[in-house]
């Protein structure tokens, strides 16, 4: 008898569950179908946009930046930046192909060129708009940004970017030690000797066999952290 009751209870639960599902679908079938259709439409639209707009634009951008890169490699900085009658420079790539990887990379090149021209404000502008997951390149961009900020008198911000550059790619001993050293010098100029010493201690601990590692004790002694015997 108890088994019969149990079976009956299970059946009632199943019937109730089915009824609730039907009631839900009866109420919400139109909105659910509409939303599902909208998702498919959006997904389809994105795929079409990606294949027919984004991809061709990226291809054109890559073609456009190649000549500017060639000019840069030859040290023809004005041609690299502004282009010539037949080819776009980095500035035009940024303007015409925004949102592409090539335009992002063009910011890096433009910032580097302006830094070499001692046009610190434009160097800052373009380098701040560049970003990449490639840590070696990003740390180089942050170091250049630090140089530009120092040149523009923004020492506090410069020190911060040097420090970020020094800590981003620890496996690159030469670059990291150089960036941390620059951070230390910037912090010392700001009178933040404790922060300067912290940067130098990282070099001493992690990169003792680099160029900056061999001279770091001299600067720690200057800060009064160690006695240089």
Backbone as numpy.savetxt, mean C-alpha at the origin, in Angstrom:
# Nx Ny Nz CAx CAy CAz Cx Cy Cz
-47.12 -47.84 22.86 -47.96 -46.62 22.86 -47.09 -45.36 22.86
-46.07 -45.42 23.70 -45.18 -44.26 23.77 -44.46 -44.03 22.45
-44.13 -45.17 21.78 -43.46 -45.07 20.48 -44.36 -44.42 19.46
-45.66 -44.76 19.53 -46.65 -44.18 18.61 -46.79 -42.69 18.84
-46.81 -42.31 20.14 -46.92 -40.89 20.47 -45.70 -40.11 19.96
-44.55 -40.78 20.14 -43.30 -40.12 19.69 -43.31 -39.90 18.19
-43.77 -40.96 17.46 -43.82 -40.86 16.00 -44.78 -39.79 15.57
-45.93 -39.74 16.24 -46.94 -38.74 15.92 -46.40 -37.33 16.17
-45.67 -37.16 17.26 -45.10 -35.85 17.60 -44.09 -35.42 16.53
-43.27 -36.38 16.09 -42.28 -36.07 15.04 -42.97 -35.65 13.75
-44.06 -36.39 13.42 -44.78 -36.07 12.20 -45.40 -34.68 12.28
-45.96 -34.36 13.46 -46.56 -33.04 13.64 -45.51 -31.94 13.49
-44.31 -32.19 14.05 -43.22 -31.21 13.93 -42.81 -31.02 12.48
-42.74 -32.12 11.73 -42.37 -32.03 10.32 -43.41 -31.26 9.53
-44.69 -31.59 9.83 -45.79 -30.89 9.14 -45.73 -29.40 9.44
-45.47 -29.07 10.71 -45.41 -27.66 11.11 -44.24 -26.95 10.42
-43.09 -27.66 10.34 -41.91 -27.08 9.70 -42.18 -26.80 8.22
-42.82 -27.77 7.56 -43.15 -27.60 6.14 -44.12 -26.45 5.96
-45.12 -26.37 6.87 -46.11 -25.28 6.78 -45.45 -23.92 6.95
-44.50 -23.85 7.94 -43.81 -22.57 8.17 -42.98 -22.18 6.94
-42.34 -23.18 6.33 -41.54 -22.91 5.14 -42.42 -22.41 4.00
-43.59 -23.05 3.83 -44.51 -22.63 2.78 -45.02 -21.22 3.04
-45.37 -20.97 4.33 -45.86 -19.63 4.69 -44.81 -18.57 4.39
-43.54 -18.90 4.75 -42.45 -17.95 4.49 -42.30 -17.69 3.00
-42.29 -18.77 2.23 -42.13 -18.62 0.79 -43.30 -17.88 0.17
-44.51 -18.15 0.70 -45.68 -17.45 0.21 -45.59 -15.96 0.44
-45.04 -15.60 1.61 -44.92 -14.18 1.95 -43.78 -13.50 1.22
-42.64 -14.21 1.15 -41.41 -13.56 0.72 -40.86 -14.04 -0.61
-41.60 -14.84 -1.34 -41.07 -15.37 -2.60 -40.70 -14.26 -3.58
-41.57 -13.24 -3.66 -41.29 -12.15 -4.60 -40.04 -11.36 -4.22
-39.93 -10.91 -2.93 -38.71 -10.18 -2.58 -37.45 -11.02 -2.71
-37.53 -12.31 -2.28 -36.35 -13.18 -2.36 -35.94 -13.37 -3.81
-36.91 -13.61 -4.67 -36.62 -13.79 -6.09 -36.04 -12.52 -6.69
-36.61 -11.38 -6.27 -36.14 -10.10 -6.77 -34.69 -9.85 -6.35
-34.42 -10.10 -5.05 -33.06 -9.88 -4.53 -32.07 -10.82 -5.21
-32.49 -12.10 -5.36 -31.62 -13.06 -6.03 -31.32 -12.64 -7.45
-32.36 -12.17 -8.14 -32.16 -11.70 -9.51 -31.26 -10.49 -9.55
-31.40 -9.62 -8.55 -30.57 -8.41 -8.49 -29.10 -8.78 -8.28
-28.86 -9.76 -7.38 -27.49 -10.21 -7.13 -26.88 -10.77 -8.42
-27.65 -11.59 -9.11 -27.16 -12.17 -10.38 -26.88 -11.07 -11.39
-27.79 -10.09 -11.43 -27.64 -8.98 -12.37 -26.38 -8.18 -12.07
-26.18 -7.89 -10.76 -25.01 -7.12 -10.35 -23.73 -7.90 -10.65
-23.75 -9.21 -10.29 -22.57 -10.06 -10.55 -22.28 -10.12 -12.04
-23.33 -10.30 -12.82 -23.15 -10.34 -14.27 -22.66 -9.03 -14.82
-23.20 -7.94 -14.26 -22.78 -6.62 -14.69 -21.32 -6.36 -14.35
-20.91 -6.82 -13.14 -19.52 -6.63 -12.74 -18.58 -7.42 -13.64
-18.96 -8.66 -13.97 -18.13 -9.47 -14.86 -18.00 -8.81 -16.23
-19.11 -8.29 -16.72 -19.07 -7.61 -18.02 -18.20 -6.36 -17.94
-18.36 -5.60 -16.84 -17.55 -4.39 -16.65 -16.07 -4.75 -16.56
-15.79 -5.82 -15.81 -14.39 -6.25 -15.63 -13.77 -6.69 -16.95
-14.53 -7.45 -17.73 -13.99 -8.02 -18.97 -13.92 -7.02 -20.12
-14.91 -6.12 -20.17 -15.01 -5.24 -21.33 -14.58 -3.80 -21.07
-14.41 -3.44 -19.78 -13.98 -2.07 -19.45 -12.65 -2.08 -18.70
-12.62 -2.80 -17.57 -11.43 -2.78 -16.72 -10.22 -3.39 -17.43
-10.39 -4.60 -17.98 -9.26 -5.29 -18.62 -8.66 -4.50 -19.79
-9.49 -4.00 -20.73 -8.91 -3.21 -21.83 -8.23 -1.93 -21.34
-8.82 -1.30 -20.31 -8.22 -0.08 -19.77 -6.86 -0.38 -19.16
-6.77 -1.50 -18.43 -5.51 -1.90 -17.81 -4.46 -2.18 -18.88
-4.88 -2.83 -19.95 -3.94 -3.14 -21.04 -3.40 -1.87 -21.67
-4.28 -0.91 -21.94 -3.85 0.36 -22.53 -2.93 1.12 -21.57
-3.25 1.06 -20.29 -2.43 1.75 -19.29 -1.03 1.16 -19.24
-0.94 -0.17 -19.30 0.37 -0.84 -19.28 1.19 -0.47 -20.51
0.51 -0.37 -21.65 1.21 0.03 -22.87 1.68 1.48 -22.77
0.83 2.33 -22.18 1.16 3.76 -22.09 2.34 4.01 -21.16
2.41 3.25 -20.06 3.46 3.53 -19.07 4.83 2.99 -19.51
4.85 2.05 -20.43 6.10 1.39 -20.80 7.13 2.37 -21.37
6.69 3.30 -22.20 7.63 4.26 -22.78 8.13 5.24 -21.72
7.25 5.63 -20.81 7.67 6.52 -19.71 8.72 5.83 -18.84
8.55 4.54 -18.61 9.54 3.78 -17.84 10.88 3.74 -18.57
10.81 3.62 -19.88 12.03 3.59 -20.68 12.78 4.92 -20.57
12.03 6.02 -20.67 12.64 7.35 -20.51 13.26 7.49 -19.12
12.57 6.99 -18.10 13.07 7.06 -16.73 14.38 6.29 -16.60
14.43 5.10 -17.20 15.64 4.28 -17.14 16.83 4.97 -17.81
16.52 5.82 -18.80 17.58 6.55 -19.51 17.89 7.90 -18.85
17.24 8.16 -17.72 17.43 9.42 -16.98 16.86 10.63 -17.71
15.96 10.39 -18.64 15.27 11.50 -19.32 14.02 11.83 -18.50
14.24 12.54 -17.40 13.19 12.70 -16.39 12.00 13.52 -16.89
12.27 14.58 -17.65 11.17 15.41 -18.15 10.29 14.63 -19.13
10.92 13.86 -20.00 10.15 13.05 -20.94 9.37 11.96 -20.20
9.99 11.38 -19.19 9.32 10.36 -18.40 8.10 10.93 -17.69
8.25 12.13 -17.19 7.17 12.75 -16.43 6.05 13.28 -17.32
6.42 13.99 -18.37 5.44 14.70 -19.20 5.16 14.06 -20.55
5.99 13.09 -20.94 5.79 12.44 -22.23 6.31 13.28 -23.38
6.05 12.80 -24.59 6.43 13.54 -25.78 5.23 13.59 -26.73
5.47 14.00 -27.94 4.35 14.15 -28.89 3.62 12.83 -29.15
4.34 11.74 -29.05 3.74 10.44 -29.41 3.39 9.58 -28.21
4.03 9.83 -27.06 3.87 8.93 -25.91 3.50 9.68 -24.64
2.71 9.01 -23.82 2.29 9.60 -22.55 3.41 9.50 -21.53
3.48 10.50 -20.65 4.38 10.43 -19.50 3.61 9.93 -18.28
4.28 9.86 -17.16 3.64 9.33 -15.96 2.43 10.17 -15.53
2.51 11.47 -15.69 1.39 12.33 -15.27 0.13 12.05 -16.09
0.30 11.82 -17.39 -0.85 11.52 -18.24 -1.41 10.13 -17.95
-0.53 9.19 -17.62 -0.99 7.85 -17.25 -1.86 7.93 -16.01
-1.44 8.73 -15.04 -2.22 8.92 -13.81 -3.58 9.53 -14.13
-3.58 10.52 -15.00 -4.82 11.22 -15.34 -5.77 10.36 -16.17
-5.24 9.67 -17.16 -6.08 8.95 -18.13 -6.47 7.54 -17.69
-5.69 6.96 -16.78 -5.94 5.55 -16.43 -6.07 5.35 -14.93
-6.73 6.28 -14.27 -6.90 6.17 -12.81 -7.58 4.86 -12.45
-7.15 4.30 -11.33 -7.73 3.04 -10.88 -7.01 1.81 -11.37
-6.05 1.97 -12.28 -5.30 0.83 -12.80 -3.99 0.68 -12.01
-3.40 -0.50 -12.11 -2.11 -0.73 -11.47 -1.03 0.17 -12.06
-1.14 0.41 -13.36 -0.16 1.26 -14.03 -0.22 2.69 -13.49
-1.42 3.19 -13.26 -1.56 4.55 -12.72 -0.99 4.62 -11.30
-1.23 3.57 -10.52 -0.67 3.52 -9.17 0.85 3.56 -9.23
1.43 2.75 -10.11 2.89 2.72 -10.27 3.42 4.06 -10.78
2.64 4.73 -11.63 3.05 6.03 -12.15 3.19 7.05 -11.02
2.38 6.92 -9.96 2.52 7.79 -8.79 3.91 7.62 -8.16
4.36 6.39 -8.09 5.69 6.09 -7.52 6.79 6.77 -8.34
6.72 6.57 -9.65 7.73 7.17 -10.53 7.69 8.70 -10.48
6.49 9.24 -10.54 6.35 10.71 -10.51 6.92 11.28 -9.22
6.61 10.61 -8.10 7.14 11.06 -6.82 8.66 11.02 -6.79
9.23 9.95 -7.34 10.69 9.81 -7.38 11.33 10.91 -8.23
10.70 11.23 -9.36 11.23 12.28 -10.24 11.17 13.64 -9.56
10.03 13.96 -8.97 9.91 15.26 -8.29 10.90 15.37 -7.13
11.16 14.27 -6.45 12.14 14.29 -5.36 13.52 14.62 -5.91
13.87 14.01 -7.05 15.18 14.29 -7.66 15.28 15.73 -8.14
14.15 16.34 -8.44 14.12 17.74 -8.86 14.01 18.70 -7.67
14.00 18.14 -6.44 13.84 18.92 -5.21 12.49 19.64 -5.15
11.52 19.13 -5.87 10.16 19.64 -5.79 9.43 18.79 -4.74
9.67 19.14 -3.48 9.26 18.28 -2.38 7.75 18.16 -2.23
7.04 19.23 -2.48 5.58 19.19 -2.32 4.94 18.22 -3.31
5.37 18.28 -4.55 4.82 17.34 -5.54 5.28 15.91 -5.27
6.50 15.77 -4.80 6.99 14.44 -4.43 6.11 13.84 -3.34
5.80 14.63 -2.35 4.93 14.18 -1.25 3.55 13.81 -1.78
3.02 14.68 -2.63 1.68 14.46 -3.18 1.57 13.11 -3.89
2.51 12.81 -4.76 2.41 11.59 -5.56 2.82 10.34 -4.78
3.80 10.45 -3.92 4.23 9.29 -3.15 3.17 8.87 -2.13
2.43 9.83 -1.62 1.36 9.49 -0.66 0.20 8.77 -1.34
0.07 8.95 -2.63 -1.01 8.29 -3.38 -0.60 6.92 -3.92
0.61 6.51 -3.61 1.09 5.20 -4.07 1.01 4.18 -2.95
0.60 2.96 -3.28 0.63 1.87 -2.30 0.77 0.54 -3.01
1.42 -0.39 -2.34 1.62 -1.72 -2.91 1.80 -2.73 -1.79
1.48 -3.99 -2.10 1.72 -5.07 -1.15 3.16 -5.58 -1.22
3.90 -5.14 -2.22 5.31 -5.52 -2.35 6.12 -4.72 -1.34
6.50 -5.35 -0.25 7.10 -4.61 0.88 8.39 -3.89 0.52
9.20 -4.48 -0.35 10.46 -3.84 -0.72 10.21 -2.51 -1.44
9.22 -2.51 -2.33 8.88 -1.29 -3.07 8.21 -0.27 -2.15
7.30 -0.74 -1.30 6.61 0.17 -0.40 7.58 0.83 0.57
8.54 0.06 1.09 9.51 0.66 2.00 10.36 1.70 1.29
10.68 1.45 0.01 11.43 2.44 -0.77 10.61 3.71 -0.96
9.31 3.54 -1.22 8.43 4.71 -1.39 8.34 5.50 -0.10
8.24 4.81 1.03 8.17 5.51 2.32 9.48 6.22 2.65
10.60 5.61 2.26 11.88 6.29 2.50 11.97 7.56 1.66
11.57 7.48 0.38 11.56 8.68 -0.46 10.60 9.72 0.10
9.48 9.26 0.61 8.51 10.18 1.21 9.13 10.86 2.43
9.88 10.09 3.21 10.58 10.68 4.35 11.57 11.74 3.90
12.30 11.46 2.82 13.27 12.44 2.29 12.55 13.72 1.83
11.42 13.54 1.15 10.66 14.70 0.67 10.11 15.53 1.83
9.61 14.85 2.84 9.07 15.54 4.01 10.17 16.28 4.77
11.34 15.68 4.87 12.47 16.37 5.50 12.82 17.61 4.71
12.84 17.47 3.39 13.14 18.61 2.53 12.12 19.72 2.64
10.88 19.33 2.97 9.79 20.31 3.11 9.65 20.81 4.55
10.58 20.39 5.40 10.57 20.87 6.78 9.61 20.14 7.71
9.02 19.05 7.23 8.07 18.30 8.06 8.78 17.11 8.70
9.65 17.43 9.66 10.56 16.44 10.23 9.85 15.35 11.03
8.84 15.73 11.76 8.10 14.75 12.58 7.49 13.66 11.70
6.82 14.10 10.65 6.19 13.15 9.73 7.25 12.34 8.98
8.35 13.00 8.64 9.44 12.31 7.95 9.98 11.18 8.81
10.22 11.46 10.08 10.74 10.45 11.00 9.81 9.25 11.07
8.51 9.54 11.09 7.51 8.48 11.16 7.57 7.56 9.93
7.72 8.17 8.74 7.79 7.37 7.51 9.11 6.59 7.42
10.19 7.18 7.87 11.45 6.45 7.91 11.33 5.21 8.80
10.70 5.42 9.95 10.54 4.30 10.89 9.66 3.20 10.29
8.55 3.61 9.66 7.68 2.62 8.99 8.44 1.86 7.91
9.23 2.58 7.15 10.01 1.95 6.08 11.02 0.96 6.67
11.62 1.32 7.81 12.62 0.47 8.43 12.06 -0.80 9.03
10.79 -0.76 9.41 10.18 -1.91 10.08 9.32 -2.77 9.16
9.13 -2.33 7.92 8.21 -3.02 7.02 8.78 -4.33 6.47
10.04 -4.29 6.08 10.63 -5.45 5.39 11.92 -5.85 6.10
11.77 -6.51 7.24 12.92 -6.78 8.11 13.97 -7.69 7.47
13.55 -8.49 6.50 14.50 -9.41 5.86 15.53 -8.68 5.00
15.17 -7.49 4.54 16.09 -6.69 3.74 16.98 -5.89 4.70
18.09 -6.48 5.09 18.91 -5.90 6.15 19.50 -4.54 5.78
19.98 -4.42 4.56 20.62 -3.18 4.13 19.62 -2.03 4.12
18.47 -2.26 3.46 17.46 -1.22 3.37 16.87 -0.87 4.73
16.56 -1.89 5.52 15.95 -1.66 6.84 16.88 -0.88 7.75
18.17 -1.25 7.77 19.12 -0.54 8.64 19.29 0.91 8.19
19.30 1.13 6.88 19.42 2.50 6.36 18.20 3.34 6.75
17.01 2.77 6.60 15.80 3.50 6.93 15.70 3.80 8.42
16.06 2.83 9.24 16.03 3.05 10.69 17.07 4.09 11.11
18.20 4.10 10.42 19.23 5.10 10.72 18.72 6.50 10.39
18.05 6.62 9.25 17.48 7.92 8.88 16.43 8.36 9.90
15.64 7.39 10.36 14.65 7.70 11.39 15.33 8.21 12.66
16.42 7.56 13.03 17.16 7.97 14.22 17.69 9.39 14.09
18.24 9.71 12.92 18.78 11.06 12.71 17.66 12.11 12.76
16.51 11.75 12.18 15.38 12.68 12.18 14.86 12.91 13.60
14.76 11.83 14.36 14.29 11.96 15.75 15.29 12.77 16.58
16.59 12.60 16.30 17.60 13.37 17.04 17.47 14.86 16.74
17.23 15.18 15.47 17.03 16.59 15.08 15.83 17.18 15.81
14.81 16.35 16.01 13.60 16.80 16.72 13.80 16.88 18.24
14.96 16.42 18.71 15.21 16.41 20.15 14.62 15.20 20.85
14.17 14.23 20.06 13.59 13.01 20.64 14.69 11.94 20.72
15.61 12.16 21.64 16.79 11.30 21.73 16.45 9.87 22.11
15.43 9.70 22.92 15.04 8.34 23.32 14.55 7.54 22.12
13.72 8.19 21.29 13.24 7.53 20.06 14.40 7.25 19.12
15.32 8.21 19.01 16.50 8.03 18.16 17.30 6.82 18.63
17.49 6.72 19.93 18.24 5.59 20.49 17.53 4.26 20.22
16.20 4.28 20.28 15.43 3.06 20.01 15.70 2.54 18.60
15.73 3.45 17.64 15.99 3.07 16.25 17.40 2.48 16.11
18.37 3.13 16.76 19.75 2.66 16.68 19.94 1.31 17.37
19.21 1.10 18.44 19.30 -0.19 19.16 18.77 -1.33 18.29
17.73 -1.06 17.49 17.21 -2.09 16.59 18.28 -2.48 15.57
18.97 -1.46 15.05 20.06 -1.72 14.09 21.14 -2.57 14.75
21.52 -2.18 15.96 22.58 -2.89 16.69 22.19 -4.35 16.95
20.92 -4.56 17.27 20.46 -5.91 17.61 20.24 -6.78 16.38
19.56 -6.20 15.34 19.13 -7.02 14.20 20.07 -6.98 13.00
20.77 -5.84 12.84 21.58 -5.68 11.63 23.02 -5.26 11.94
23.69 -5.98 12.83 25.03 -5.55 13.27 26.10 -5.62 12.17
25.86 -6.42 11.13 26.87 -6.61 10.09 26.62 -5.74 8.85
25.68 -4.83 8.95 25.45 -3.90 7.84 26.36 -2.67 7.99
26.37 -1.84 6.97 27.18 -0.61 7.02 26.80 0.24 8.23
25.50 0.42 8.46 25.05 1.22 9.59 25.26 0.48 10.91
25.22 -0.84 10.85 25.46 -1.63 12.06 26.87 -1.46 12.59
27.84 -1.27 11.70 29.24 -1.14 12.11 29.51 0.21 12.80
28.68 1.22 12.53 28.95 2.56 13.10 27.92 2.95 14.17
26.98 2.08 14.45 25.86 2.46 15.31 26.30 2.82 16.73
27.34 2.16 17.24 27.81 2.46 18.61 28.26 3.91 18.75
28.86 4.43 17.69 29.32 5.82 17.72 28.13 6.78 17.96
27.01 6.49 17.32 25.85 7.36 17.46 25.12 7.13 18.77
25.13 5.89 19.25 24.55 5.62 20.57 25.36 6.33 21.65
26.67 6.38 21.47 27.54 7.09 22.42 27.25 8.58 22.38
27.02 9.10 21.18 26.71 10.52 21.04 25.44 10.89 21.80
24.50 9.91 21.83 23.24 10.13 22.54 23.37 9.83 24.04
24.56 9.37 24.45 24.77 9.08 25.85 24.22 7.76 26.31
23.88 6.90 25.36 23.29 5.60 25.70 24.35 4.60 26.10
25.50 4.64 25.41 26.63 3.77 25.75 27.90 4.60 25.79
28.92 4.05 26.41 30.23 4.70 26.43 31.06 4.14 25.32
31.48 4.98 24.42 32.27 4.55 23.27 33.75 4.55 23.66
34.23 3.36 24.05 35.61 3.28 24.54 36.59 3.18 23.37
